[in-house]
Amino acid sequence: MSPASQEKYCFPTKGNHDIETFLKNHGILTIKRYKFSDVKKMTNSFKVKLGQGGFGVVYKGKLSNDFDVAVKMLNPSKGNGEEFINEVASISRTSHVNVVALLGFCLEGHKKVLIYEFMSNGSLDNFIYKKNPKNTPLLSWDNLYQISIGIARGLEYLHRGCNILILHFDIKPHNILLDENFCPKISDFGLAKLCPRKESHISVSETRGTIGYIAPEVWSRHLGRVSHKSDVYSYGMMLLEMVGMKENILAKTSHTSEMYFPDWIYKRLDQGTQLGPDDDGEVAIEEDDVVKKMTMVGLWCIQPIPNDRPTMSRVVEMLEGSMNSLEMPPRPVLSSIRVAVESSSNVVSLVESSSVVSVVESSTSVT
């Protein structure tokens, strides 16, 4: 991307005056703006906490018309306002069933608040990690399959359906929200990058994303240029994780640091081992085909060279198409790669990629 186009969509901020200027210049003031006193009222003084992430805390709120909302209070110490701009600038440009809707914001002193539609089933990680087994229903393979298609459609929209290319850079189960019908919506655009559609590659000055989901080219430029294919990689790792958690594969591989999870699941697929038993240990043919399809698509998405990965449009086609039309993907070759990722406070050096359990269980975001 040219320096001029980067400056246009990656606005450096020094304070609220700069943020106000950005919001005005980009026509974002059409989104409803709330006073902080309104935010306190709608959250009943921040009474119900829904969750917490790298950029802030999310509370449940209610608008004056009794419409439930999720209220995200951003950490004042994070990013000098960049994450606030990223979220507002990116989501304000979107309108898609698989992307969370931004309903309003508050910018008052050091307080930066984002108000979203409320998603009653929370985030996908609660279901695939079974964080609260007593209160969390089991998702069927069909549920997971439909969720995987919905996420793919949402990403396809961000990459091709907007008048500007939006790269998310932090696709993972924690950032996929589920409504009352388990329709998935992509959320948390704090690390997003926006660039003109004519630009096929972008320049990033730092590693960004969550350990375990970061595409190889983001931290090692000689593997390829950073592009929309970086989101494809993160999506592929999440897809394989959905399969692995449902089958409890990750628990089986957690005892060895020599077994790289995609290698392990590729071997099962290549040997024709059935991938999708139900709770009774029986295997339905249709169910097994769904699991194989999700696995094969996931393996295609995590190819180390960006050009070898499908676009999200192609991913949707593969997921919705026939199993017989899918080609066996090449075997993953990242099992011996070690990566150095830089966090905001220190360098996490030589993170071993050979055990997905060790990296996926960490929700550390690096910017």
GUKENU-76800 format. One record per residue (C-alpha): residue in three letters; x, y, z. Coordinates in pm, whole numbers, padded with zeros to 5 digits, always signed. Layout:
BEGIN
ALAXYZ
...
END
This chain:
BEGIN
MET+00000+00000+00000
SER+00128+00346-00075
PRO+00221+00575+00218
ALA-00065+00808+00128
SER-00331+00538+00139
GLN-00194+00401+00466
GLU-00211+00746+00621
LYS-00573+00776+00513
TYR-00691+00457+00682
CYS-00442+00412+00967
PHE-00487+00739+01152
PRO-00221+00813+01419
THR-00377+00963+01731
LYS-00239+01182+02003
GLY-00561+01252+02188
ASN-00934+01299+02166
HIS-00902+01601+01936
ASP-00734+01382+01673
ILE-00998+01112+01718
GLU-01279+01368+01682
THR-01118+01496+01361
PHE-01093+01143+01225
LEU-01456+01065+01306
LYS-01574+01386+01140
ASN-01357+01348+00828
HIS-01472+00989+00772
GLY-01842+01058+00814
ILE-01873+00836+01120
LEU-02061+01088+01334
THR-02383+00949+01185
ILE-02354+00666+01439
LYS-02539+00755+01758
ARG-02319+00913+02019
TYR-02391+00872+02390
LYS-02278+01063+02697
PHE-02098+00862+02962
SER-02387+00928+03198
ASP-02610+00750+02942
VAL-02368+00457+02938
LYS-02379+00429+03317
LYS-02758+00435+03306
MET-02793+00171+03034
THR-02554-00065+03218
ASN-02705+00004+03562
SER-02362+00136+03669
PHE-02183-00157+03500
LYS-02363-00417+03707
VAL-02348-00722+03474
LYS-02008-00813+03332
LEU-02024-01031+03020
GLY-01656-01081+02956
GLN-01311-00934+02926
GLY-01054-00923+02645
GLY-00726-00762+02557
PHE-00885-00427+02476
GLY-01142-00393+02753
VAL-01437-00518+02954
VAL-01784-00590+02813
TYR-02101-00527+03015
LYS-02465-00601+02949
GLY-02684-00298+02893
LYS-03034-00199+02794
LEU-03139+00095+02579
SER-03439+00310+02662
ASN-03655+00098+02429
ASP-03561-00216+02632
PHE-03330-00338+02354
ASP-03043-00541+02501
VAL-02690-00431+02411
ALA-02330-00523+02486
VAL-02127-00228+02613
LYS-01751-00248+02563
MET-01541-00020+02785
LEU-01197+00010+02627
ASN-00887+00009+02845
PRO-00756+00367+02862
SER-00394+00249+02851
LYS-00423+00052+02525
GLY-00315+00184+02188
ASN-00357+00562+02235
GLY-00702+00543+02076
GLU-00603+00330+01776
GLU-00823+00036+01875
PHE-01121+00270+01921
ILE-01073+00413+01572
ASN-01018+00066+01424
GLU-01345-00063+01567
VAL-01556+00240+01483
ALA-01406+00298+01136
SER-01433-00067+01031
ILE-01767-00179+01175
SER-01940+00146+01080
ARG-01875+00051+00716
THR-02033-00292+00746
SER-02382-00435+00730
HIS-02388-00813+00723
VAL-02568-01086+00914
ASN-02234-01239+01013
VAL-02067-00920+01137
VAL-02167-00773+01474
ALA-02356-00441+01448
LEU-02222-00125+01613
LEU-02513+00072+01756
GLY-02334+00363+01918
PHE-02026+00494+02095
CYS-01910+00726+02370
LEU-01596+00941+02364
GLU-01565+01151+02676
GLY-01229+01233+02830
HIS-01027+00914+02867
LYS-01346+00707+02849
LYS-01398+00527+02519
VAL-01704+00304+02491
LEU-01851+00098+02206
ILE-02212-00024+02208
TYR-02301-00337+02012
GLU-02602-00558+01956
PHE-02629-00813+02237
MET-02550-01175+02150
SER-02732-01402+02393
ASN-02517-01713+02342
GLY-02187-01538+02403
SER-01869-01636+02223
LEU-01785-01956+02037
ASP-01495-02040+02268
ASN-01739-02105+02553
PHE-01887-02391+02350
ILE-01582-02553+02194
TYR-01372-02529+02512
LYS-01673-02625+02728
LYS-01574-02362+02986
ASN-01898-02404+03178
PRO-02026-02757+03095
LYS-02331-02740+03324
ASN-02473-02429+03162
THR-02342-02468+02807
PRO-02531-02694+02564
LEU-02335-02923+02336
LEU-02315-02807+01977
SER-02388-03073+01719
TRP-02170-03123+01413
ASP-02441-02955+01208
ASN-02431-02655+01446
LEU-02054-02628+01405
TYR-02079-02672+01030
GLN-02336-02393+00994
ILE-02129-02172+01223
SER-01818-02234+01012
ILE-02007-02134+00696
GLY-02145-01820+00862
ILE-01799-01708+00974
ALA-01665-01774+00623
ARG-01942-01561+00471
GLY-01869-01282+00717
LEU-01500-01283+00628
GLU-01582-01301+00257
TYR-01793-00987+00305
LEU-01511-00803+00485
HIS-01268-00896+00210
ARG-01493-00841-00093
GLY-01835-00704-00001
CYS-01742-00362+00140
ASN-01627-00059-00054
ILE-01300-00096+00134
LEU-01097-00405+00218
ILE-01113-00485+00590
LEU-00855-00725+00733
HIS-00955-00845+01079
PHE-00620-00985+01201
ASP-00765-01155+01509
ILE-01002-01430+01397
LYS-01038-01681+01680
PRO-01327-01846+01873
HIS-01323-01573+02140
ASN-01408-01313+01875
ILE-01699-01506+01721
LEU-02028-01422+01890
LEU-02346-01631+01867
ASP-02702-01500+01873
GLU-03005-01684+02011
ASN-03016-01902+01698
PHE-02640-01969+01704
CYS-02587-01747+01401
PRO-02219-01642+01422
LYS-02106-01281+01404
ILE-01747-01161+01374
SER-01655-00912+01647
ASP-01360-00725+01800
PHE-01203-00519+01524
GLY-00941-00359+01751
LEU-00655-00495+01539
ALA-00826-00444+01203
LYS-00661-00278+00905
LEU-00851-00092+00634
CYS-00713-00034+00288
PRO-00841+00060-00061
ARG-00976-00235-00257
LYS-00717-00186-00531
GLU-00441-00267-00283
SER-00382-00645-00270
HIS-00115-00633+00001
ILE-00067-00418+00307
SER+00227-00311+00517
VAL+00223-00387+00888
SER+00500-00260+01111
GLU+00440-00506+01392
THR+00315-00858+01454
ARG-00055-00850+01535
GLY-00299-01120+01630
THR-00323-01399+01884
ILE-00053-01661+01930
GLY-00159-01981+01757
TYR-00369-01803+01493
ILE-00113-01563+01343
ALA-00037-01636+00976
PRO+00332-01718+00908
GLU+00383-01420+00676
VAL+00279-01177+00950
TRP+00587-01264+01155
SER+00815-01385+00876
ARG+00795-01167+00565
HIS+01005-01400+00348
LEU+00711-01644+00342
GLY+00490-01396+00157
ARG+00312-01062+00171
VAL+00051-00979+00433
SER-00294-00972+00275
HIS-00649-01102+00314
LYS-00492-01449+00303
SER-00363-01382+00657
ASP-00725-01389+00782
VAL-00775-01711+00584
TYR-00495-01876+00783
SER-00648-01770+01116
TYR-00986-01900+01001
GLY-00828-02234+00907
MET-00666-02276+01248
MET-00999-02197+01413
LEU-01178-02447+01190
LEU-00934-02724+01283
GLU-00968-02627+01647
MET-01346-02658+01624
VAL-01302-03012+01489
GLY-01035-03095+01746
MET-01227-02969+02046
LYS-01549-03144+01941
GLU-01362-03473+01916
ASN-01139-03403+02215
ILE-00842-03449+01983
LEU-00646-03170+02146
ALA-00664-03345+02483
LYS-00525-03658+02320
THR-00231-03468+02170
SER-00154-03253+02473
HIS+00078-03511+02623
THR+00342-03472+02354
SER+00528-03167+02231
GLU+00638-03361+01925
MET+00292-03379+01770
TYR+00190-03071+01576
PHE-00190-03073+01577
PRO-00248-03013+01202
ASP+00007-03291+01129
TRP-00183-03524+01359
ILE-00523-03449+01212
TYR-00381-03467+00857
LYS-00248-03815+00928
ARG-00591-03930+01049
LEU-00753-03785+00739
ASP-00493-03936+00505
GLN-00530-04280+00663
GLY-00907-04269+00631
THR-00966-04267+01007
GLN-01319-04163+01088
LEU-01329-03813+01228
GLY-01679-03759+01360
PRO-01824-04005+01614
ASP-02136-03894+01793
ASP-02194-03924+02168
ASP-02281-04293+02135
GLY-01964-04373+01943
GLU-02161-04433+01624
VAL-02068-04257+01302
ALA-02328-04114+01068
ILE-02210-04100+00706
GLU-02345-03747+00656
GLU-02187-03634+00981
ASP-01851-03786+00896
ASP-01858-03611+00557
VAL-01921-03278+00730
VAL-01625-03329+00964
LYS-01397-03437+00680
LYS-01503-03135+00479
MET-01433-02896+00767
THR-01097-03063+00823
MET-00990-03052+00458
VAL-01094-02688+00421
GLY-00909-02601+00741
LEU-00593-02770+00613
TRP-00615-02582+00284
CYS-00651-02254+00474
ILE-00334-02304+00683
GLN-00097-02363+00394
PRO+00223-02174+00485
ILE+00249-01990+00152
PRO-00034-01735+00121
ASN-00088-01798-00251
ASP-00159-02165-00178
ARG-00455-02076+00045
PRO-00805-02031-00097
THR-00989-01700-00085
MET-01282-01683+00156
SER-01515-01696-00145
ARG-01359-02027-00240
VAL-01382-02145+00121
VAL-01758-02086+00117
GLU-01784-02282-00209
MET-01585-02573-00066
LEU-01788-02588+00255
GLU-02119-02574+00071
GLY-02013-02805-00212
SER-01979-03181-00241
MET-01716-03374-00048
ASN-01623-03550-00370
SER-01519-03223-00532
LEU-01253-03149-00269
GLU-00890-03232-00335
MET-00668-03359-00055
PRO-00462-03063+00068
PRO-00082-03082+00096
ARG+00050-03188+00434
PRO+00124-02900+00675
VAL+00497-02829+00692
LEU+00516-02593+00988
SER+00579-02857+01254
SER+00940-02757+01309
ILE+00896-02383+01277
ARG+00953-02168+01581
VAL+00840-01811+01578
ALA+00931-01502+01771
VAL+00634-01281+01847
GLU+00660-00942+02009
SER+00414-00834+02273
SER+00367-00479+02394
SER+00577-00537+02705
ASN+00828-00807+02618
VAL+00938-01049+02351
VAL+00788-01396+02371
SER+01069-01572+02191
LEU+01073-01908+02023
VAL+00711-02000+02071
GLU+00688-02366+01978
SER+00434-02434+01705
SER+00450-02810+01753
SER+00175-02823+02013
VAL-00144-02639+01934
VAL-00261-02690+02290
SER+00016-02471+02427
VAL-00052-02188+02186
VAL-00427-02202+02142
GLU-00503-02204+02513
SER-00319-01874+02534
SER-00550-01586+02443
THR-00256-01346+02431
SER-00301-01082+02163
VAL+00013-00917+02035
THR+00026-00583+01859
END
